[in-house]
Structure formats: structure tokens, C-alpha cells
């Protein structure tokens, strides 16, 4: 899929995160026999036929299959952490979603090291160390998922994205589509259920952001299917969701509920400007409260903008969030004040001090303004 990466990894990963999956790989890690390249390619071909029927799309050409090992994955895609990821690490810290000593480079490398297969364009990459049993329900589900990505590449074109919020929304459609097909494939084949990603880790904010398309994508696509079948899903690729608001609350996508374009004016040199979106709010509130309250608060989000810049003394983060009402804005103000207290922030005048950060927060009508200052080095 032709999409410019913002913060997410370009390749479509399938993560080993459920207790079943981790246990499964621990139990088979002592097996020394791996499927050969020809066996894996044969497996991909047979699964492709089933996926085509389920998705009601015919492969324009059979996908290429490249069998690699873990070290190849890390050396090819993980040799250098993108600058966008490093900047995002600063944003996580300056909004108190990550602690001072958080190492996003380590999380980025960890994420690359745990995928089983991936698709890039018309090619499926399979990590051979995980292909030990041709009848494994997990392997079949993973390949069905990745083959759906190949179909997406052959039939749909995705324009460059402008914000993190938009990128997560589009990836939710893509991953949700692939997950639904994979689940249907497993069910038709009579395999035992392989758990999909359904909740945050609440331990690593960068990885949690990567999980958002998997958590909400399937729900979004299932809703679309219930309304208009695969025909409607296909049409959504022509009118892509521009925000996670439409994915998290799919009924809002169908009526195109209006969103706000928030403007932030600054006088310092801008390094990065973005819209974090309701899913960022969701991850934050889930960490400090619970996912139910996080979802409720996210539904009140109308727009935001974060501007990250530097002056001669500080790194400065300006984050403005617009809410559906003054009450919702005041609710989030109280939420963020709790976050400050949880992090043992000290209030001096109108500023809060947390480690090397100085923050201020205030409400004007239905907007919340957060400004975070840091010394030039956050690492």
C-alpha cells in the first residue's frame, strides 16, 4: 500500500502478544525443524485461494513469497530508527504518556523483532523461525491476514497521510479488513480460534499506539460489513476515514460528523506539527484510569493540534485539544491534572514541574491548552 509513514512502521506487522501466542511459541521453540521455502510457498498459494473467495476479490497476480530469518528483519528494517519515531518519543514524554527514562528506540527494535510475516506491495515475507508446523492455526491466520494486504495493494491506492490521526484511521481500515478475513478463514477451516489483539499493553505507549489499528480496525470493518457487506468496505477505500473518531465510533463515519481544524500559533522554530487524535487520548486515559472511561472521553474529542518546536533555551510542546462542550473540556482538564499529580508534579505559581519538564494547562471555553517545556535534551 502506497502510504507515507508518520510514526508507525511501514510494513504491516502481525504481533505475538496474546498469552496463547506467547505460550505457543515458548512450547515449540525447541523444535529444530523449519518448513522449507518451497513448503511455505505452497502453503501461501493454497491459503491465497481461500482468501480470494472470502474477500470476493481475485488476485491479479499471485504474490511473491520471500522467506527470511529474524536477523534479516532487524538488519533490513531496524538498522536505523526513523527521525519521526525519535520525535514521537519526545512527544510521549512531554505529554506525560512516557516516563523520563523511556527509550523509544528500544521499543521500535522490539516491535520489529516480534513479527511472524509481513507484506510489502505484492510480496509476502515469512520469518522462517516461526514456520514449524504447516497445520498451525496461528500460521494459517497470519498468512491469511498478509494475503489480504496483497489484495488491498492490488485493488486500492492509499494517498499520503498528513497526520498521525489520519494514518491510524487508514491503517485501522487496512488491518481491520485483513483481521476480519483472517478470522473468517480460520472459522471456515475449522481451526481453533486464534485470539486477535483486543486491548492495550498499558506498559509501552509506543507499542500501544501501534496496536490501535488492530484493536479498533476489526470493529470498524465488522460494522461496515453489517451495513453494506464487502461492497461498502471497498467503497470506504475511495472515501477514507480521516480520523480515528470515525473508526472508534463508526456510525459517525457514515454521517460524516464534523471535526474541528485546530490552529496553534507559535513563535519558535517548528520541528514537528501533527494531530494526535482521539486514540492518543484513549491511550493516555486508559493508562491512568481505564479503557471504558477512555473510550467515553474520546467520543467527546473534536480535534487537536500539537506543535513541537525549539527556541534558544527549551524544547516547547504546544498541544490544543477541542472538545464537544465546555464540560468535556473541563473533564479533560481534571484528567490531566490527575496525571500531573500521579507523576508527583509540583505546582509553583501557575506551572507544574515534573523532573526536567515545566508544564502549564488551562481551559478556554471548549478548548484545553497544554504547554510543556523541556531542556534541549530529553534522552
C-alpha positions, 0 to 999 in steps of 0.5 A: 500500500502506497502510504507515507509513514508518520510514526508507525512502521511501514510494513504491516506487522502481525504481533505475538502478544496474546498469552496463547501466542506467547505460550505457543511459541515458548512450547515449540521453540525447541523444535529444530525443524523449519518448513522449507521455502518451497513448503511455505510457498505452497502453503501461501498459494493454497491459503491465497485461494481461500482468501480470494473467495472470502474477500470476493476479490481475485488476485491479479497476480499471485504474490511473491513469497520471500522467506527470511530469518529474524536477523534479516528483519532487524538488519533490513528494517531496524538498522536505523530508527526513523527521525519521526519515531525519535520525535514521537518519543519526545512527544510521549514524554512531554505529554506525560504518556512516557516516563523520563527514562523511556527509550523509544528506540528500544521499543521500535527494535522490539516491535520489529523483532516480534513479527511472524510475516509481513507484506510489502506491495505484492510480496509476502515475507515469512520469518522462517523461525516461526514456520514449524508446523504447516497445520498451525492455526496461528500460521494459517491466520497470519498468512491469511491476514498478509494475503489480504494486504496483497489484495488491498495493494492490488485493488486500492491506492492509499494517498499520503497521510498528513497526520498521525490521526489520519494514518491510524484511521487508514491503517485501522481500515487496512488491518481491520479488513485483513483481521476480519478475513483472517478470522473468517478463514480460520472459522471456515477451516475449522481451526481453533480460534486464534485470539486477535489483539483486543486491548492495550499493553498499558506498559509501552505507549509506543507499542500501544499506539501501534496496536490501535489499528488492530484493536479498533480496525476489526470493529470498524470493518465488522460494522461496515460489513453489517451495513453494506457487506464487502461492497461498502468496505471497498467503497470506504477505500475511495472515501477514507476515514480521516480520523480515528473518531470515525473508526472508534465510533463508526456510525459517525463515519457514515454521517460524516460528523464534523471535526474541528481544524485546530490552529496553534500559533507559535513563535519558535522554530517548528520541528514537528506539527501533527494531530494526535487524535482521539486514540492518543487520548484513549491511550493516555486515559486508559493508562491512568484510569481505564479503557471504558472511561477512555473510550467515553472521553474520546467520543467527546474529542473534536480535534487537536493540534500539537506543535513541537518546536525549539527556541534558544533555551527549551524544547516547547510542546504546544498541544490544543485539544477541542472538545464537544462542550465546555464540560468535556473540556473541563473533564479533560482538564481534571484528567490531566491534572490527575496525571500531573499529580500521579507523576508527583508534579509540583505546582509553583505559581501557575506551572507544574514541574515534573523532573526536567519538564515545566508544564502549564494547562488551562481551559478556554471555553471548549478548548484545553491548552497544554504547554510543556517545556523541556531542556534541549535534551530529553534522552 
